[in-house]
Amino acid sequence: MKFLRFILPAILLLTLWNCQRDGIVEPQIGIYVQGPGEEVAKADVGEVSPSNAAESLLHDMRIWVFTSDGHQKITSLNIAQSQLPAAGRTRRYVVPVSREFAAQRPDVDVFVLANGYVIGSSLNENSNWDEVNDAVLSGSNFGISIPVRTVDPAYGLPMTGVGRGLQIQMEEPVMRVETVRLIRAVSKVRYVFCRMKDDEQHDEISVDRITLNGGLIPQNEYLFTGSLPYAIAPGGYVAEPLSTDGPATLAQNETPEKLVYAGQDAQSYKRLLDDAISDGLLTDAGTIYLRESDKMLTGYVSYTVNGVSHTRNFTMANPGDFARNHSWTLYGYFLSGRNLQLAINAQPWDYNVQHVDFSNQSIQATQFVVDDTTADVTEPEHDHFDVRLRAGVSARGHLYITTPVSGKLMIQPIGDAPSFIVTPDIADIDPTVNAGRIDIEIRRNPDAEGDQTGKHITLSFTVESGEREIDANTELLNGKVYRFIL
């Protein structure tokens, strides 16, 4: 049986290799990245979408793939900003593998780091498994000494994802592994305050300072988590507390108790607070982005009522409430009697997690190839081909596309489209028919009037799958340009 488990995948791969003359490429794994985009995220109960678009932006991304046993690097990919997935869209990146790897299919470890520049990451294409696995967030990076209170939209927030011991699954004619989640590697604290509307007593009330106690934020946090939701590295905790100045004035609210969390879903609660701030009923006292912690955050609020100073302590409910990608809200409000009430709410930051998905639900395809026996093909520039149609002869090309199954490949002429006929313009994606091969014919339109000499088009490819529309030019052209000329 062991022999059969090895030889059957090998026979399948050998068949694929022998088909290279028909357009099948060397073994590879397709990596699919779903781009961030609040407009396509459906919030579940207990999860909140970000209030600041900069909190979800992707600026750069690097992916490493290693064997789980022996930690040998298979590949690393540096995804340029121009190649990042658009909001709400999925984009494919190719990881080529050796024939030996494809035959043996060892388990793999996949690491993903996005927005590494914001933390000064030194990881690169030459980093080995130990360097990647042991990388930490430390020092002034989202720590206490230089607290991060706003997100620079030019750099965003660090995001990571890891999958260890992932099995390679063989699905003719591609390989894949399970999804790796990409989430923020930090969490945030938000302070909001108000006071009951005071028409008669005219009390002087101020929030002077909000302080997080020391010894709670770790000196070092691993970039990549393990089995726990957080990954605290050795080195202890920062001893210094973190203080934030209170707001200059407090919004007045006739019913401040209505802003206390009351069991509604987190999206609705966040919207409730944001609307209250917009309506002048609540004061935003600031946000801080920090390394995660496995401890319960504690602290105190210093405030003054009619010249008399007071303090009120606060604490999180549970350890782990400040694990990475969590949002913690401290709501303080003054009722009649000038007493400060504190309400605390900790939730997962949002549903807007990106997925690095080795999935057969996105595009798996080979590049479009023109048959140079059907037209005169030249390459005046690198990867730019002129395809001149011969009199009375159609130019032909083909590609292989196997997923998304039951999707539609849309083929659109760009340029002097009325001068040409492109067949087909829509094709079904079905790997069971001719291994997913789609033949494309480009010919002169006999009904086009006037001199057509020099008229030209290029082709653009799009895949429709359900309600999704995916740009397929990267997969099918990979930077190549074919210009069909009459």
C-alpha positions in Angstrom: 0.0 0.0 0.0 2.9 2.4 0.8 4.2 1.8 -2.7 0.8 2.6 -4.2 0.5 5.8 -2.2 3.8 7.0 -3.7 3.5 5.7 -7.3 0.0 6.9 -8.1 0.8 10.6 -7.6 4.0 10.1 -9.4 2.2 8.6 -12.4 -0.2 11.6 -12.4 2.7 14.1 -12.3 4.5 12.2 -15.1 1.4 12.5 -17.2 1.3 16.2 -16.6 4.9 16.7 -17.4 4.6 14.8 -20.7 1.7 17.2 -21.6 3.9 20.2 -21.4 4.0 20.4 -25.2 0.2 21.0 -24.9 0.6 23.8 -22.5 0.8 22.2 -19.1 3.4 23.8 -16.9 5.8 22.3 -14.3 4.3 21.4 -10.9 3.3 24.4 -8.9 1.2 25.6 -6.0 -1.1 28.6 -6.5 -1.2 31.1 -3.6 -4.4 33.1 -3.4 -4.7 36.3 -1.4 -8.0 37.9 -0.6 -7.5 41.7 -0.4 -8.7 43.8 2.5 -12.0 45.6 1.9 -14.6 46.6 4.4 -17.2 46.8 1.7 -17.1 43.0 1.1 -16.7 41.9 4.7 -19.8 40.6 6.4 -19.5 41.1 10.1 -20.4 38.2 12.4 -21.7 38.7 15.9 -18.8 39.7 18.2 -16.6 41.1 15.4 -16.1 44.7 14.4 -15.0 46.3 11.2 -12.2 49.0 11.5 -13.1 52.6 12.0 -10.0 53.7 10.2 -9.4 52.5 6.7 -5.6 52.7 7.3 -5.9 49.9 9.8 -6.7 47.5 7.0 -4.5 48.7 4.2 -1.9 46.3 2.6 1.3 48.0 1.3 3.7 45.1 0.9 3.6 41.3 1.5 6.2 38.5 1.7 5.5 34.8 1.8 7.8 32.0 2.8 7.2 28.2 2.2 9.3 25.6 4.0 9.1 21.9 4.5 7.8 21.1 8.0 10.4 18.3 8.4 13.9 19.7 8.0 12.7 23.3 7.4 14.2 23.4 3.9 13.0 26.5 2.0 10.8 25.8 -1.0 10.4 29.4 -2.1 9.8 32.9 -0.9 7.7 35.5 -2.7 8.0 39.3 -2.4 4.7 40.8 -3.5 5.2 44.3 -4.9 2.6 47.0 -4.1 1.4 47.0 -7.7 0.7 43.3 -7.4 -1.2 43.4 -4.1 -4.9 42.3 -4.3 -7.4 45.1 -4.7 -10.0 45.6 -2.1 -12.3 42.7 -1.8 -10.6 40.8 -4.7 -8.5 37.6 -4.8 -5.2 37.5 -6.5 -3.1 34.5 -7.4 0.7 34.1 -6.9 2.6 31.0 -8.2 4.9 28.9 -6.2 6.8 26.6 -8.6 8.0 23.3 -7.0 10.4 20.6 -8.1 9.3 17.3 -9.5 10.8 15.6 -6.5 8.7 17.8 -4.2 5.5 17.2 -6.2 6.1 13.4 -6.1 6.8 13.3 -2.4 4.4 16.0 -1.2 5.9 16.7 2.2 4.0 18.8 4.8 4.9 22.5 4.6 5.1 25.5 6.9 3.7 28.7 5.3 4.6 32.2 6.8 3.0 35.5 5.6 4.1 39.0 6.6 2.4 42.1 5.4 3.4 45.7 6.0 6.8 44.6 7.4 8.3 48.0 6.6 6.3 49.6 9.4 8.2 47.5 12.0 11.6 47.7 10.3 11.5 43.9 9.5 14.9 42.6 8.3 13.3 39.4 6.9 14.0 38.8 3.2 14.1 36.2 0.5 17.2 34.7 2.0 15.8 34.3 5.6 15.7 30.7 6.8 13.0 28.9 8.8 14.6 29.8 12.2 14.9 33.5 11.3 11.3 33.7 10.2 9.8 31.5 12.9 11.6 33.3 15.7 11.1 36.9 14.4 9.8 39.3 17.1 8.1 42.6 17.5 10.1 44.5 20.2 11.7 47.7 21.3 9.7 50.8 20.3 7.6 48.9 17.8 4.1 49.3 19.1 5.4 49.4 22.7 5.2 51.7 25.7 8.2 54.0 25.1 6.9 55.6 21.8 3.2 54.7 21.8 1.5 54.5 18.4 -1.7 56.6 18.5 -2.5 56.9 14.9 -2.0 54.7 11.9 0.2 56.1 9.1 -1.8 55.4 5.9 1.5 55.1 4.0 2.6 52.1 6.1 -0.4 50.5 7.8 -0.3 48.0 10.6 1.8 44.8 10.7 -0.2 41.7 9.7 1.0 38.1 9.9 -0.3 34.6 9.3 1.2 31.1 9.6 0.2 27.5 8.9 2.5 24.8 10.2 2.4 21.2 9.2 0.1 21.8 6.3 -0.6 18.8 4.1 -0.2 19.0 0.3 -3.4 17.9 -1.3 -3.3 16.6 -4.9 -6.3 17.6 -7.1 -5.6 17.0 -10.8 -3.9 19.0 -12.2 -2.9 21.2 -9.3 -1.7 21.1 -5.6 -3.0 23.0 -2.7 -2.9 23.3 1.1 -5.4 24.7 3.5 -6.1 28.4 4.1 -3.7 30.5 6.1 -5.3 33.5 7.9 -3.6 36.9 7.7 -4.4 39.1 10.8 -3.1 42.2 12.5 -0.1 41.4 14.8 -1.1 44.2 17.3 -4.2 45.2 19.2 -5.7 48.6 20.2 -7.1 50.4 23.2 -9.8 53.1 22.8 -10.9 55.6 25.4 -14.3 57.4 25.2 -16.0 59.7 27.8 -19.0 61.8 28.4 -20.9 63.5 31.3 -24.6 63.8 32.1 -26.0 67.1 30.8 -25.9 69.6 33.7 -28.2 72.6 33.3 -28.3 73.7 36.9 -25.3 72.7 39.1 -22.6 73.6 36.6 -20.1 71.2 38.1 -16.5 71.5 36.9 -15.6 68.0 35.8 -12.4 66.9 34.0 -10.7 63.7 33.0 -7.0 64.5 33.6 -5.2 61.2 32.7 -5.8 57.6 31.8 -3.0 55.3 32.8 -2.3 51.7 31.9 -0.3 50.0 34.6 3.2 48.7 34.0 4.3 45.1 33.7 1.6 44.2 31.3 2.9 44.7 27.7 5.6 42.2 26.8 9.1 43.3 25.8 9.0 40.9 22.8 6.1 39.4 20.8 6.6 36.7 18.2 5.4 37.9 14.8 3.9 34.5 14.1 1.6 32.7 16.5 1.6 29.1 17.5 -1.4 27.1 18.8 -2.4 29.9 21.2 -4.1 33.1 20.0 -1.1 35.1 21.2 2.7 34.5 21.1 4.7 36.1 23.8 8.4 35.8 23.4 10.9 35.5 26.3 12.1 38.8 27.8 9.6 39.8 30.4 7.2 42.8 30.4 7.8 46.6 30.2 7.8 48.0 33.7 6.8 51.5 32.8 3.1 52.5 32.8 1.5 54.3 29.8 -0.3 57.5 30.4 -2.7 59.4 28.1 -3.9 62.9 28.7 -7.6 63.3 29.2 -9.8 65.3 26.8 -9.9 69.1 27.2 -13.7 69.0 27.5 -16.4 66.3 28.0 -19.4 65.9 25.7 -22.7 66.2 27.6 -25.3 63.5 27.3 -28.8 63.4 28.9 -28.7 59.6 28.9 -25.1 58.4 29.0 -26.1 55.0 30.4 -27.5 54.2 27.0 -24.0 53.9 25.6 -23.0 51.1 28.0 -22.5 47.8 26.2 -25.7 45.9 26.5 -25.1 42.6 24.7 -25.8 43.8 21.2 -23.6 42.5 18.4 -20.2 44.3 18.3 -20.8 45.9 14.9 -23.9 47.6 16.3 -22.1 48.7 19.5 -19.2 50.3 17.6 -21.6 52.1 15.4 -23.5 53.3 18.4 -20.3 54.9 19.8 -19.2 56.4 16.5 -22.6 57.9 16.0 -22.6 59.4 19.5 -19.2 61.0 18.8 -20.5 62.5 15.5 -23.6 63.8 17.3 -21.5 65.5 20.0 -22.8 63.2 22.7 -19.5 61.4 23.3 -15.8 62.5 23.4 -13.1 60.4 21.7 -10.2 60.4 24.1 -7.8 58.6 21.8 -6.6 55.2 20.6 -3.3 53.4 21.2 -2.0 50.5 19.2 0.1 48.1 21.2 1.8 44.7 21.2 -0.5 42.0 22.3 -0.5 40.7 25.9 -1.6 37.4 27.6 -2.3 39.4 30.8 -5.4 41.3 31.9 -4.7 45.0 31.3 -5.3 47.2 34.4 -5.0 50.9 35.1 -6.8 53.9 36.5 -8.5 57.1 35.5 -7.4 60.4 37.2 -10.2 63.0 37.3 -11.2 66.2 39.0 -14.6 67.3 40.2 -15.0 70.9 41.5 -11.3 71.1 42.3 -11.1 67.7 44.1 -8.9 65.0 42.6 -10.1 61.4 42.4 -9.0 58.1 40.8 -11.0 55.1 39.6 -9.4 51.7 38.8 -10.3 49.5 35.9 -9.4 46.0 34.8 -10.0 43.7 31.9 -12.3 40.8 32.5 -10.1 37.9 31.3 -6.5 37.1 30.3 -6.4 36.9 26.5 -8.8 39.8 26.0 -5.8 41.7 24.6 -4.5 39.0 22.3 -3.5 40.2 18.8 -6.2 41.6 16.6 -8.4 42.6 19.5 -10.0 46.0 20.2 -10.6 47.1 23.8 -12.9 50.0 24.7 -12.9 51.9 28.0 -16.1 54.0 28.3 -16.2 56.4 31.2 -19.3 58.5 32.0 -20.3 60.8 34.9 -23.8 60.5 36.3 -25.5 62.9 38.6 -23.7 62.9 41.9 -20.5 63.5 40.0 -19.4 59.8 40.2 -17.4 58.3 37.4 -18.7 55.0 36.0 -16.5 52.8 33.9 -17.7 50.2 31.4 -15.2 47.9 29.6 -15.7 45.9 26.4 -13.1 43.7 24.7 -13.8 42.1 21.3 -12.1 40.7 18.3 -11.1 43.7 16.2 -13.1 42.9 13.1 -14.1 40.3 10.5 -11.8 41.9 8.0 -9.1 39.2 8.1 -7.2 38.5 4.9 -6.8 35.0 3.7 -3.9 33.4 2.0 -5.8 30.6 0.4 -4.2 27.7 -1.4 -7.6 27.0 -2.8 -9.2 25.5 -5.8 -11.9 28.2 -5.6 -9.6 30.7 -7.2 -7.9 30.8 -10.6 -5.7 27.9 -11.6 -4.4 28.3 -15.2 -1.5 28.2 -17.6 -0.5 31.1 -19.7 -2.1 31.9 -23.0 0.0 30.7 -25.9 -0.3 31.7 -29.6 0.3 29.0 -32.2 3.0 30.6 -34.4 2.1 28.2 -37.2 -1.2 30.1 -37.7 0.3 33.7 -37.8 3.5 35.6 -38.1 4.8 36.2 -34.6 7.7 38.6 -33.7 8.9 40.0 -30.4 9.9 43.7 -31.0 10.3 44.2 -27.2 10.7 41.8 -24.3 7.4 40.0 -23.7 5.7 42.2 -26.2 4.6 40.1 -29.3 3.3 41.3 -32.6 0.9 38.7 -34.1 0.2 39.5 -37.8 -2.7 37.7 -39.3 -2.2 36.0 -42.6 -4.7 36.6 -45.4 -7.7 34.3 -45.0 -6.2 32.5 -42.0 -7.3 32.8 -38.4 -4.7 33.2 -35.6 -5.1 30.6 -32.9 -4.0 30.3 -29.3 -5.0 28.2 -26.3 -4.8 28.1 -22.5 -5.7 25.7 -19.7 -7.9 26.9 -16.8 -9.2 24.4 -14.3 -10.7 26.6 -11.5 -13.0 28.0 -10.3 -15.0 25.1 -11.6 -18.3 26.2 -13.2 -17.0 29.7 -13.6 -16.9 31.7 -16.8 -13.8 32.9 -18.7 -14.6 36.3 -20.3 -12.4 37.1 -23.3 -12.5 40.8 -24.4 -10.8 42.5 -27.3 -9.1 45.8 -26.5 -8.4 48.3 -29.3 -9.9 48.2 -32.8 -12.4 45.6 -31.7 -14.9 46.1 -34.6 -12.2 45.0 -37.1 -11.8 41.5 -35.5 -13.9 38.5 -34.4 -12.7 36.7 -31.3 -14.2 33.3 -30.6 -15.3 32.4 -28.0 -16.0 35.6 -26.0 -17.3 33.5 -23.1 -16.1 30.0 -22.2 -17.1 27.6 -19.4 -14.4 26.5 -16.9 -14.6 22.7 -16.7 -11.4 20.7 -16.0 -13.2 17.5 -17.1 -13.4 18.6 -20.7 -10.1 18.4 -22.5 -8.3 19.0 -19.2 -9.6 22.5 -19.1 -8.2 23.6 -22.4 -9.8 26.6 -24.1 -9.0 27.3 -27.8 -9.2 30.9 -29.0 -9.5 32.1 -32.6 -8.8 35.6 -33.7 -9.8 36.5 -37.3 -10.6 39.5 -39.5 -14.2 40.7 -39.4 -15.5 40.4 -43.0 -18.2 43.0 -42.3 -15.7 45.7 -41.3 -15.8 48.5 -43.9 -12.8 50.5 -45.2 -9.1 49.8 -45.2 -8.4 47.6 -42.1 -4.6 47.5 -42.6 -2.8 48.1 -39.4 -5.8 47.7 -37.2 -4.9 45.9 -34.0 -6.2 44.5 -30.7 -5.0 42.9 -27.5 -6.9 40.5 -25.3 -8.1 40.9 -21.7 -9.2 38.0 -19.5 -11.7 38.1 -16.6 -13.2 35.2 -14.6 -16.8 35.3 -13.3 -17.5 33.0 -10.4 -20.9 33.5 -8.7 -21.0 37.2 -7.7 -17.2 37.6 -8.0 -15.4 39.1 -10.9 -11.6 38.3 -10.9 -9.0 39.9 -13.2 -7.2 36.9 -14.8 -4.6 38.8 -16.8 -1.9 38.0 -14.3 -2.5 34.3 -14.5 -3.0 34.0 -18.2 -0.6 36.6 -19.5 1.9 37.2 -16.7 3.1 40.5 -18.1 3.1 39.4 -21.8 1.3 41.4 -24.4 0.1 39.9 -27.7 -0.9 42.5 -30.2 -3.0 41.0 -33.1 -2.5 43.1 -36.3 -4.3 43.1 -39.6 
